[in-house]
Amino acid sequence: MPKVTYFSGETFPLEMHKVRIIQKLTLLPIEVRLRAVQDSGYNTFLLQNKDVFLDMLTDSGVNAMSDRQQAAMLLADDAYAGSATFTRLHNKLIEIFGQRYFLPAHQGRAAEHILCKAYVRPGSIVPCNYHFTTWKAHVTEQGGTVVELLKKEGLEVNSDNPFKGNFDVPALEALIAEVGVEHIPYVRMEAGTNLIGGQPFSLANLREVSAACHKHGIKLVLDASLLADNLHFIKVREPEFADASVGEIARAMADTTDIIYFSARKLGFGRGGGIVTDDEVSYKEMRGFVPMYEGFLTYGGMSVREMEAITVGLDETLDEDMINQGPQFIAHIVKTLDEAGVPVITPPGGLGAHVDAMRFLDHLPQEQYPAAALASAIFIASGVRGMERGTMSEQREPDGTEPLADMELVRLAVPRRVFTLSQVNYAIDRLMWLHANRKIVGGLKWVEEPELLRFFYGRLEPIGDWHNELVAKFRADFGDSL
Ligand SMILES: *Cc1c(COP(=O)(O)O)cnc(C)c1O
């Protein structure tokens, strides 16, 4: 964070970059926004981007590229095999993580697929600090079971715990004693824990997890997709590393882990992914799946242009001025909403601001998908597209019962280097209005519920007429405002 003290005594985010290419946005009238929500089955994944004002669905593949990334793309070396572009990316990963082998994949979930194909068997138990949607689907598809061993405090919606992504090491010991080490193919730690609000783990915790795994000969796998945020938080929240560079912290993390995988749609500001390891045996165990599912070993489904952009993007990930913009904006949103009484996850994490729909819509039962209803209501009220991260993002058990999520969140992602502070303030303003009118918002029910990853493409409809009441209240309060 740039060390700038303001005369006014206020503190606000300060971007250490300037905008040099822009894309025009449109803000449609609320009636048109309602129609768009109806056409998309009250699922923000199904909205058309042309109808969206601020796209805060995700940070995946939509982070802004730098001039250096764009320039590097022109230098891409187009070859199926042995491209110099691949070597540059590989060398950058060796430089950052100090691990020799790299298996490219077209995105993060493809890396998860390979890891699960290689190591998960029917009956496998795979512990993690917290699951991620696509990873869990891959584990389950191979016949394995995911066990979450997040420290209990991580699920407290409001706290001042700086590391809510920390793993419960004694619980791992107990699990090993219960199920036997032979059933645990690996332990997965997720940086910047996505589904619980972009919350980091501490390096001290990662080291403890690593020691416990290695004592029992279990591999430690790091999901580094949201590594940049986690590096930032270790630097600013873990006193031992206040003077370390983020590069040194990244290396210290890598030194504790056996396999690292990542989505370069997040880490590296590009589009791609891959798996890194220093263990030749693991490398060979996974290698065959790359040409089978992704592409040859020197591109893995990525275009050479994207690989060049990722190489430079990874470099920028080690620049504190470049990675703190997201966390600063998120902290601003969370602080402003929290002070206004709008329930949000605290402390602020990376990835986005997370609105607590369970409390925002405390008149709705979880079976009516409060987070999905709130995501739709936010879009209707503002044209801001967020993402449901609650019960709708869960999957039914084989017997059809529906697990209720630990948290009902609407994530307003802050893609890195994309939005301005005034746009973010607009989103905050509309959320405050919606909160003042929250009793209007009702629940949702399924119209079409897919079996697999239903949140991506399932369709719902409102219970009652709340959507029309919301539009009427907006018009009564704001006249002909957009
Ligand atoms: C996005 C994400 C993934 C999957 O990456 P994709 O590139 O979207 O397939 C995996 N793990 C975490 C933590 C993520 O945030």
The ligand as an ORCA input file, in Angstrom:
! r2SCAN-3c Opt
* xyz 0 1
  C     -11.673    -19.654     -9.867
  C     -11.107    -20.640     -8.970
  C     -10.828    -21.931     -9.414
  C     -11.168    -22.398    -10.821
  O     -10.492    -21.650    -11.785
  P     -11.094    -21.468    -13.262
  O      -9.970    -20.871    -14.031
  O     -12.265    -20.543    -13.141
  O     -11.484    -22.809    -13.754
  C     -10.276    -22.818     -8.517
  N     -10.005    -22.457     -7.255
  C     -10.260    -21.213     -6.796
  C      -9.929    -20.874     -5.395
  C     -10.815    -20.274     -7.619
  O     -11.088    -19.051     -7.142
*
